[in-house]
Amino acid sequence: MTTKTLLVLAVSALAVGAVLFIAPVSVEAFNGTVQSGVNAARGTDVPSTLLGDGGVLTTIVNTLLFIIGFLSVIMLIFGGLRYIISGGNAAAVTTAKNTILYAIVGLIIAIFAYAIVNFVIGSLTGGGAGGTNV
């Protein structure tokens, strides 16, 4: 075969292949099921809002505050165990009491932070958690 014939066959094969690959996508785009832009990168189960129920910021803040609260409870238990094990040693008792005190303060701060964040997010989104939208 000559180079001209091979070139014609190659171009024809590419054209047929392009039509075979493009046609199904065109049909899906016509049905309206194909997403474009930022929505194409975001899955269907990913929240589309930044704030509000299930929003990205709300999820991040709630997760971080849960971790802080969990660590405060763990430190409270740890301080209690140190207090029990101290055996009357004044320095160990003081250290254990300080651990318990700081864990309680951390837990209270986590609870207030959770309340404040949910109040602010509710006020911004009109979710009824506070502000003038109540």
BAFI-3210 file (N, C-alpha, C; in Angstrom, 3 decimals, decimal comma, padded with zeros to 6 digits):
// residues 134
n [1|2|3|4|5|6|7|8|9|10|11|12|13|14|15|16|17|18|19|20|21|22|23|24|25|26|27|28|29|30|31|32|33|34|35|36|37|38|39|40|41|42|43|44|45|46|47|48|49|50|51|52|53|54|55|56|57|58|59|60|61|62|63|64|65|66|67|68|69|70|71|72|73|74|75|76|77|78|79|80|81|82|83|84|85|86|87|88|89|90|91|92|93|94|95|96|97|98|99|100|101|102|103|104|105|106|107|108|109|110|111|112|113|114|115|116|117|118|119|120|121|122|123|124|125|126|127|128|129|130|131|132|133|134]
n.u [000,836|000,340|001,709|-000,117|-002,583|-002,489|-002,484|-005,024|-006,639|-005,896|-006,750|-009,470|-010,092|-009,552|-011,512|-013,891|-013,526|-013,527|-016,152|-017,501|-016,717|-017,522|-020,265|-021,867|-021,411|-022,468|-025,151|-025,711|-025,265|-027,314|-029,477|-029,247|-027,905|-025,211|-022,812|-021,359|-018,495|-017,743|-019,497|-019,068|-016,765|-017,538|-019,052|-022,227|-022,940|-021,630|-021,730|-023,249|-023,218|-021,642|-022,244|-024,761|-027,053|-025,315|-023,355|-020,066|-018,328|-019,727|-019,614|-016,834|-016,243|-017,897|-016,761|-014,129|-014,716|-015,907|-013,704|-012,089|-013,734|-013,831|-011,119|-010,902|-012,540|-011,104|-008,744|-009,814|-010,514|-007,935|-006,718|-008,251|-007,469|-004,760|-005,060|-006,140|-004,038|-002,030|-001,427|-001,290|000,847|001,757|002,580|001,921|-000,838|-001,591|-000,815|-002,546|-005,036|-004,863|-004,790|-007,370|-008,880|-008,098|-008,995|-011,761|-012,217|-011,453|-013,451|-015,747|-015,179|-015,220|-017,925|-019,200|-018,040|-019,102|-021,823|-021,751|-020,709|-022,706|-024,835|-023,987|-023,712|-026,345|-027,556|-026,450|-027,369|-030,077|-031,339|-032,764|-031,431|-030,741|-030,292|-032,020|-033,758|-035,255]
n.v [-001,174|002,226|005,260|007,277|005,958|004,681|006,918|007,991|005,906|005,958|008,523|008,232|006,185|007,508|009,491|007,972|006,725|008,962|009,846|007,676|007,852|010,422|010,627|009,173|010,845|013,250|012,567|012,071|014,632|015,956|014,864|016,088|015,094|015,295|017,021|020,287|022,462|023,545|021,847|019,428|018,468|018,074|015,544|013,776|013,311|015,179|018,059|021,071|023,543|026,079|026,846|026,034|023,225|020,268|021,558|022,444|024,001|023,845|021,094|020,707|022,356|021,215|018,656|019,232|020,416|018,246|016,535|018,051|018,112|015,362|014,841|016,408|015,014|012,613|013,569|014,373|011,916|010,838|012,642|012,066|009,416|009,861|011,283|009,361|007,516|008,977|008,655|010,202|011,939|015,238|016,902|015,338|015,149|017,830|018,232|016,396|017,497|019,937|018,973|017,870|020,207|021,792|020,154|020,226|022,953|023,078|021,435|022,939|025,239|024,078|023,344|025,863|027,034|025,403|026,068|028,826|028,837|027,393|029,137|031,443|030,434|029,625|032,118|033,333|031,743|031,759|029,743|029,611|029,396|031,527|035,095|037,540|035,941|034,215]
n.w [000,000|-000,564|000,807|000,700|000,673|003,160|004,804|004,260|005,241|007,960|008,775|008,283|010,110|012,513|012,404|012,465|014,936|016,621|016,316|017,426|020,108|020,868|020,363|022,394|024,622|023,767|023,612|026,320|027,347|026,132|027,463|029,878|032,066|032,442|034,256|034,482|034,746|038,060|039,316|038,073|039,234|041,818|043,664|043,825|046,440|047,937|049,934|048,759|049,809|051,780|054,367|056,859|057,354|057,038|055,612|054,395|056,071|058,493|059,003|059,296|061,535|063,519|063,651|064,533|067,032|068,295|068,507|070,239|072,529|073,069|073,644|075,947|077,740|077,874|079,056|081,483|082,618|082,733|084,533|086,808|087,275|087,827|090,187|091,865|091,936|093,105|095,828|098,169|097,899|097,880|095,736|093,516|093,864|093,532|090,860|089,608|090,301|088,941|086,316|086,110|086,523|084,288|082,241|082,639|082,220|079,517|078,410|078,974|077,467|074,915|074,719|074,859|072,581|070,582|070,843|070,223|067,596|066,205|066,642|065,250|062,624|062,191|062,290|060,040|057,951|058,224|059,536|061,858|064,263|065,731|066,070|064,039|062,744|064,214]
ca.u [000,000|001,106|001,576|-001,349|-003,680|-002,375|-002,887|-006,482|-007,201|-005,658|-007,642|-010,834|-010,223|-009,633|-012,815|-014,903|-013,298|-013,969|-017,618|-017,952|-016,490|-018,209|-021,720|-022,540|-021,315|-023,433|-026,483|-025,877|-025,374|-028,652|-030,408|-029,084|-027,333|-023,797|-022,588|-020,247|-017,871|-017,409|-020,381|-018,515|-015,759|-018,203|-019,933|-023,620|-023,105|-020,850|-022,601|-023,006|-023,217|-020,555|-022,843|-026,059|-027,055|-024,535|-022,405|-018,661|-017,806|-020,417|-019,071|-015,463|-016,277|-018,468|-015,784|-013,049|-015,214|-016,086|-012,379|-011,674|-014,532|-013,392|-009,827|-011,132|-013,051|-009,980|-007,861|-010,526|-010,319|-006,515|-006,486|-008,851|-006,592|-003,560|-005,455|-006,287|-002,737|-001,068|-001,011|-001,067|001,952|001,159|002,881|001,147|-002,245|-001,744|-000,750|-003,776|-006,136|-004,714|-005,200|-008,836|-009,386|-007,888|-009,870|-013,121|-012,224|-011,450|-014,769|-016,683|-014,868|-015,696|-019,391|-019,551|-017,642|-020,109|-023,050|-021,520|-020,570|-024,023|-025,638|-023,545|-024,062|-027,797|-027,895|-026,038|-028,140|-031,511|-031,832|-033,545|-030,629|-030,483|-030,355|-033,349|-034,556|-035,900]
ca.v [000,000|003,459|006,142|008,054|005,076|004,519|008,179|008,088|004,929|006,431|009,658|007,687|005,466|008,512|010,152|007,023|006,578|010,184|009,848|006,648|008,303|011,683|010,473|008,900|012,011|014,229|012,101|012,322|016,073|016,343|014,447|016,964|014,386|015,611|018,275|021,042|023,418|023,088|020,744|018,185|018,003|017,730|014,390|014,024|013,236|016,242|019,215|022,162|024,811|026,273|026,913|025,379|021,807|019,479|022,390|022,109|024,665|023,286|019,759|020,834|022,914|020,219|017,584|019,723|020,587|016,909|016,040|018,797|017,603|014,001|014,931|016,937|013,916|011,697|014,194|014,328|010,551|010,713|013,384|011,292|008,277|010,395|011,658|008,120|006,864|009,878|008,051|011,186|012,823|016,556|017,399|014,542|015,529|019,146|018,030|015,722|018,464|020,881|018,274|017,798|021,564|022,219|019,346|020,761|024,244|022,767|020,913|024,072|026,066|023,362|023,435|027,236|027,248|024,719|026,869|030,091|028,566|027,048|030,356|032,316|029,796|029,724|033,508|033,637|030,981|031,891|028,437|029,700|029,128|032,766|036,318|038,099|034,973|033,280]
ca.w [000,000|-000,649|001,967|000,566|001,079|004,615|005,416|004,142|006,182|009,327|009,021|008,346|011,381|013,574|012,313|012,958|016,378|017,300|016,326|018,369|021,477|021,135|020,261|023,678|025,494|023,269|023,994|027,749|027,554|025,696|028,515|031,037|033,201|032,555|034,963|033,932|035,650|039,400|039,661|037,553|040,178|043,067|043,532|044,189|047,884|048,553|050,145|047,822|050,517|052,727|055,692|056,959|057,679|056,105|054,885|054,571|057,264|059,652|059,241|059,798|062,887|064,422|063,828|065,393|068,393|068,846|068,884|071,433|073,643|073,349|074,323|077,292|078,567|078,094|080,046|082,762|083,128|083,046|085,778|087,894|087,564|088,491|091,548|092,635|092,058|093,753|097,092|099,218|097,562|097,684|094,389|092,559|094,029|092,910|089,408|089,192|090,406|087,832|085,095|086,136|086,346|082,906|081,380|082,783|081,523|078,086|078,048|078,995|076,302|073,724|074,690|074,487|071,187|069,763|070,873|069,518|066,163|065,665|066,665|064,158|061,352|062,068|061,979|058,670|056,969|058,455|059,953|063,079|065,445|066,445|065,288|063,781|061,999|065,143]
c.u [000,884|000,868|000,294|-002,551|-003,664|-002,824|-004,401|-007,148|-007,038|-006,584|-009,081|-011,068|-010,323|-010,986|-013,917|-014,756|-013,766|-015,480|-018,137|-017,773|-017,280|-019,720|-022,378|-022,498|-022,308|-024,844|-026,716|-026,016|-026,750|-029,694|-030,292|-028,483|-025,859|-023,658|-021,391|-019,695|-017,516|-018,269|-019,867|-017,476|-016,381|-019,122|-021,345|-023,832|-022,317|-021,755|-022,230|-022,946|-022,047|-021,080|-024,146|-025,922|-026,310|-023,536|-020,975|-018,114|-018,442|-019,857|-017,669|-015,461|-016,828|-017,504|-014,653|-013,508|-015,495|-014,750|-011,887|-012,433|-014,107|-012,059|-009,969|-011,642|-011,942|-009,030|-008,507|-010,364|-008,867|-006,175|-007,077|-008,003|-005,309|-003,861|-005,569|-004,927|-001,743|-000,606|-000,681|000,099|001,367|001,399|002,061|-000,337|-002,500|-001,729|-002,031|-004,967|-006,070|-005,134|-006,716|-009,434|-009,264|-008,758|-011,305|-013,236|-012,244|-012,790|-015,805|-016,445|-015,369|-017,212|-019,827|-019,178|-018,641|-021,389|-022,886|-021,442|-021,920|-024,954|-025,290|-023,932|-025,569|-028,243|-027,559|-026,907|-029,638|-032,136|-032,603|-032,757|-030,318|-030,613|-031,783|-034,266|-035,313|-037,393]
c.v [001,241|004,295|006,954|007,225|004,875|005,779|008,350|007,124|005,394|007,586|009,184|006,964|006,445|009,207|009,250|006,844|007,789|010,242|008,838|007,095|009,558|011,515|010,137|010,096|013,072|013,843|012,349|013,801|016,561|015,981|015,309|016,275|014,685|016,969|018,981|021,980|022,794|021,900|019,415|017,613|017,546|016,550|014,726|013,992|014,301|017,455|020,370|023,512|024,876|026,251|026,137|023,907|021,024|020,276|022,025|022,704|024,100|021,916|019,830|021,320|021,896|019,066|018,026|019,891|019,245|016,345|016,740|018,309|016,206|014,008|015,491|015,846|012,912|012,271|014,236|012,953|010,348|011,442|012,667|010,092|008,737|010,772|010,417|007,493|007,705|009,374|009,055|012,118|014,185|017,091|016,650|014,884|016,873|019,032|017,388|016,676|019,493|020,245|018,200|019,181|022,016|021,423|019,851|022,107|024,024|022,255|022,032|024,982|025,396|023,453|024,838|027,538|026,595|025,546|028,161|029,867|028,226|028,255|031,254|031,719|029,845|031,130|033,859|032,938|031,131|030,590|028,461|029,420|030,402|033,955|036,792|037,113|034,011|033,444]
c.w [000,000|000,605|001,903|001,020|002,590|005,347|005,378|005,116|007,633|009,680|009,126|009,665|012,551|013,571|012,846|014,463|017,160|017,381|017,342|019,819|021,823|021,161|021,598|024,628|025,061|023,655|025,475|028,033|027,143|026,756|029,765|032,243|033,398|033,219|034,354|034,991|036,988|039,796|039,133|038,511|041,490|042,809|043,975|045,695|048,633|048,739|049,223|048,515|051,474|054,150|055,691|057,295|056,612|055,300|055,233|055,861|058,530|059,999|059,826|061,242|063,873|064,672|064,750|066,839|069,056|069,317|070,145|072,659|074,051|074,096|075,737|078,222|078,861|079,145|081,424|083,404|083,541|084,350|086,977|088,270|088,253|089,940|092,429|092,912|092,861|095,114|098,176|098,967|097,160|096,274|093,344|092,636|093,353|091,384|088,887|089,246|089,277|086,501|085,005|085,881|084,892|081,938|081,448|082,069|080,005|077,601|078,003|077,789|075,025|073,601|074,272|073,032|070,239|069,689|070,067|068,010|065,550|065,661|065,483|062,807|061,135|061,735|060,536|057,630|057,144|058,895|061,247|064,335|066,214|065,532|065,089|063,084|062,899|065,072]
res [m|t|t|k|t|l|l|v|l|a|v|s|a|l|a|v|g|a|v|l|f|i|a|p|v|s|v|e|a|f|n|g|t|v|q|s|g|v|n|a|a|r|g|t|d|v|p|s|t|l|l|g|d|g|g|v|l|t|t|i|v|n|t|l|l|f|i|i|g|f|l|s|v|i|m|l|i|f|g|g|l|r|y|i|i|s|g|g|n|a|a|a|v|t|t|a|k|n|t|i|l|y|a|i|v|g|l|i|i|a|i|f|a|y|a|i|v|n|f|v|i|g|s|l|t|g|g|g|a|g|g|t|n|v]
***
